[in-house]
């Protein structure tokens, strides 16, 4: 597997890099990318951006808004967030959108650091029942891109103010209001 680390904090560059690696680099290789974005909301390919973001806060605070290739929910990135991408060719034994296989890579790495994490639901990774990583996937022409964000020191007030999260989603994640 080839390791690529982006030194850019520009979400436009980082998402373009993901797509370039996915579409144009040697398909016989696997790739692991690490990257960070400065103050950014990344929306899934099928989301209504206006319904997902707090436009006034985004404009006043110069938050980037970009769209990724994969589906899933909107996420807030800042320098307290580490993003990872795994790009591989689909193997015969891989089902469609197998999140667990990729999420277990993060769980295993954290275990080696002494942190107990687990995969919950379809695409979340939690510690002590608290979500710190959301994950999404994109497939095309026999390739899989799995990417996720690892929240470790983000400004949670900016996360809350940037995104419009429905009460149904908050309730489904087990947070009482």
C-alpha positions in Angstrom: 0.0 0.0 0.0 1.3 3.4 -0.9 1.2 6.2 1.7 0.4 9.7 0.7 0.2 12.6 3.1 -1.1 16.0 1.9 0.6 19.0 3.3 -2.2 21.2 2.1 -5.1 22.3 4.3 -7.2 23.4 1.3 -10.3 21.2 1.0 -10.5 21.8 -2.8 -6.9 20.4 -3.2 -7.4 17.5 -0.8 -10.7 16.3 -2.4 -9.2 16.7 -5.9 -6.1 14.7 -4.7 -8.4 11.9 -3.5 -10.2 11.8 -6.9 -6.9 11.9 -8.8 -5.5 9.0 -6.9 -8.8 7.1 -7.3 -9.2 7.8 -11.0 -5.7 8.1 -12.4 -3.1 6.3 -10.3 -2.0 2.7 -10.8 -5.0 0.5 -10.1 -2.8 -2.5 -9.1 -1.7 -0.5 -6.0 -3.6 0.3 -2.9 -3.3 3.8 -1.4 -3.6 5.2 2.1 -4.0 9.0 2.4 -3.8 11.3 5.4 -5.0 14.9 5.2 -6.5 17.8 7.1 -8.8 20.7 6.0 -9.0 24.1 7.6 -12.5 25.1 8.7 -14.6 23.2 6.1 -17.9 21.6 5.8 -17.9 18.6 3.5 -21.3 17.5 2.2 -22.2 14.1 0.7 -22.9 13.9 -3.0 -26.7 13.6 -2.6 -27.2 16.2 0.1 -29.0 19.5 -0.1 -26.3 21.8 1.0 -28.7 24.6 2.1 -30.5 22.2 4.4 -27.2 21.0 6.0 -25.3 24.2 6.8 -25.9 27.3 8.8 -25.3 29.8 6.0 -24.9 32.9 8.2 -22.3 31.2 10.4 -20.5 29.8 7.4 -20.3 33.2 5.7 -19.3 35.2 8.8 -16.6 32.7 9.8 -15.2 32.0 6.3 -15.9 28.2 6.4 -15.3 26.4 3.2 -18.1 24.3 1.8 -17.2 21.5 -0.6 -18.9 18.3 -1.9 -17.3 14.9 -1.9 -17.8 12.0 -4.3 -19.3 9.7 -1.7 -22.7 9.9 0.0 -23.4 10.2 3.7 -23.9 13.1 6.0 -22.2 16.5 6.2 -19.1 16.8 8.4 -17.1 19.7 9.8 -13.3 19.6 9.4 -10.8 21.7 11.1 -7.2 21.3 12.3 -8.4 19.2 15.2 -9.6 16.6 12.8 -7.5 14.0 10.9 -8.9 12.6 7.6 -8.0 9.4 6.1 -8.7 7.7 2.8 -8.1 4.1 1.7 -8.3 3.4 -2.1 -8.2 -0.2 -3.3 -9.4 -2.4 -6.1 -12.5 -4.4 -5.1 -11.6 -8.0 -4.2 -13.9 -10.9 -5.1 -14.9 -11.4 -1.5 -15.8 -7.8 -0.9 -19.4 -6.9 -0.6 -20.8 -3.6 -1.7 -20.1 -0.8 0.8 -18.3 -2.9 3.4 -17.6 -0.2 6.1 -16.5 -2.6 8.8 -13.5 -3.9 6.9 -12.0 -0.4 6.6 -13.2 0.9 10.0 -11.4 -2.0 11.7 -8.1 -0.7 10.4 -8.6 2.5 12.5 -9.8 0.4 15.5 -6.7 -1.7 15.2 -4.3 1.3 15.0 -5.9 2.8 18.0 -5.7 -0.4 20.0 -1.9 -0.4 19.4 -1.9 3.0 21.0 -3.9 1.7 24.0 -7.2 3.2 22.9 -10.3 0.9 22.9 -12.6 1.8 20.0 -15.3 -0.1 18.3 -17.3 0.0 15.1 -21.0 0.9 15.7 -23.8 1.1 13.3 -23.1 1.1 9.7 -20.3 3.6 9.5 -19.4 5.0 12.9 -16.4 4.4 15.1 -16.9 5.2 18.8 -15.0 5.3 22.1 -17.0 4.6 25.2 -20.2 4.9 23.0 -19.2 8.4 21.8 -18.8 8.9 18.0 -15.5 10.3 16.9 -15.3 9.0 13.4 -17.8 9.0 10.5 -17.0 7.1 7.4 -18.2 7.0 3.8 -17.5 5.1 0.6 -17.6 5.5 -3.1 -17.3 2.8 -5.7 -16.7 3.0 -9.4 -15.4 0.5 -12.0 -14.1 -2.0 -9.5 -12.4 0.5 -7.2 -13.4 1.4 -3.6 -12.6 4.7 -1.9 -13.3 4.6 1.9 -12.7 7.8 3.7 -13.4 9.0 7.2 -12.7 11.8 9.7 -11.2 11.3 13.1 -12.3 14.0 15.6 -9.6 14.4 18.2 -9.4 18.1 19.1 -12.0 20.0 17.0 -13.7 23.2 18.2 -17.1 21.6 19.0 -18.8 24.9 19.2 -17.9 25.5 15.6 -19.1 22.1 14.7 -22.5 22.7 16.3 -22.9 26.2 14.8 -21.8 25.2 11.3 -24.1 22.3 10.7 -27.9 22.0 10.9 -28.5 18.6 12.4 -32.0 17.3 12.5 -33.5 16.3 15.9 -34.2 12.9 14.5 -30.5 12.3 13.8 -29.4 13.6 17.2 -31.9 11.2 18.8 -30.7 8.3 16.7 -27.1 8.9 17.9 -28.2 8.6 21.5 -27.8 12.2 22.6 -30.4 13.6 24.9 -31.4 17.3 24.5 
